[in-house]
């Protein structure tokens, strides 16, 4: 094989690697900005710390607001909030 063919193969390989890196960067950037097919499905409205290892999070999921406790035992549903400000225990 000639030197020119080797240079073409190396050039094409570098070009494809560059495209791969650019695509990964674009996907990461879109996820960080909250754009994509599921960006509107879940929205964190507020997070408040209770102690060093526990927090309360108000999350809107598909239009429904829920209050979640976050701690060492993992996330736990506290209650689902209705639009009128009333809550119904789960």
C-alpha positions as CSV (number, residue, x, y, z in Angstrom):
1,X,0.0,0.0,0.0
2,X,1.2,3.5,-0.7
3,X,1.9,6.3,1.7
4,X,-1.0,8.3,0.4
5,X,-3.5,5.6,1.3
6,X,-2.1,5.4,4.8
7,X,-2.6,9.2,5.2
8,X,-6.2,8.9,4.0
9,X,-7.0,6.2,6.5
10,X,-5.4,8.1,9.3
11,X,-7.2,11.3,8.3
12,X,-10.5,9.5,8.1
13,X,-10.0,7.9,11.5
14,X,-9.2,11.3,13.1
15,X,-12.2,12.9,11.4
16,X,-14.5,10.1,12.7
17,X,-13.0,10.4,16.2
18,X,-13.6,14.1,16.1
19,X,-17.3,13.6,15.1
20,X,-17.7,11.2,18.0
21,X,-16.3,13.6,20.5
22,X,-18.4,16.5,19.1
23,X,-21.6,14.3,19.3
24,X,-20.9,13.3,22.9
25,X,-20.3,16.9,23.8
26,X,-23.6,18.0,22.1
27,X,-25.6,15.3,24.0
28,X,-24.1,16.3,27.3
29,X,-24.8,20.0,26.7
30,X,-28.4,19.3,25.7
31,X,-29.0,17.2,28.9
32,X,-27.4,19.9,31.1
33,X,-29.7,22.6,29.7
34,X,-32.7,20.4,30.2
35,X,-33.6,20.1,26.6
36,X,-34.8,16.8,25.2
37,X,-37.9,14.6,25.0
38,X,-38.4,14.2,28.7
39,X,-37.3,17.7,29.9
40,X,-40.8,18.8,30.6
41,X,-41.9,15.6,32.4
42,X,-40.1,16.2,35.7
43,X,-39.3,19.6,37.2
44,X,-37.7,20.2,40.6
45,X,-39.5,23.2,42.1
46,X,-37.6,23.5,45.4
47,X,-35.2,21.7,47.7
48,X,-34.9,22.5,51.4
49,X,-32.4,20.9,53.8
50,X,-33.7,19.5,57.0
51,X,-30.5,18.3,58.5
52,X,-27.0,17.3,57.4
53,X,-28.2,14.2,55.6
54,X,-31.9,14.9,54.8
55,X,-33.8,17.2,52.6
56,X,-37.3,17.9,51.4
57,X,-37.9,18.2,47.6
58,X,-41.0,19.6,45.9
59,X,-41.2,18.0,42.5
60,X,-43.6,18.4,39.6
61,X,-44.1,15.2,37.6
62,X,-46.4,15.4,34.6
63,X,-48.3,18.4,36.1
64,X,-48.7,16.8,39.5
65,X,-46.8,18.2,42.5
66,X,-45.4,15.8,45.0
67,X,-43.3,16.3,48.2
68,X,-40.4,13.9,48.6
69,X,-38.1,13.3,51.5
70,X,-34.5,12.6,50.6
71,X,-32.2,10.9,53.2
72,X,-30.0,8.0,53.9
73,X,-32.8,5.5,53.3
74,X,-33.4,6.8,49.8
75,X,-36.2,9.0,48.5
76,X,-39.7,8.6,50.1
77,X,-43.0,10.1,49.1
78,X,-44.3,12.4,51.8
79,X,-47.5,13.5,50.1
80,X,-49.2,14.6,46.8
81,X,-50.2,18.2,46.7
82,X,-53.4,19.3,45.1
83,X,-53.8,22.7,43.2
84,X,-55.9,24.2,46.0
85,X,-53.0,23.9,48.4
86,X,-54.6,20.9,50.2
87,X,-52.6,17.8,50.5
88,X,-53.7,14.1,50.6
89,X,-51.4,11.7,52.4
90,X,-50.2,8.7,50.5
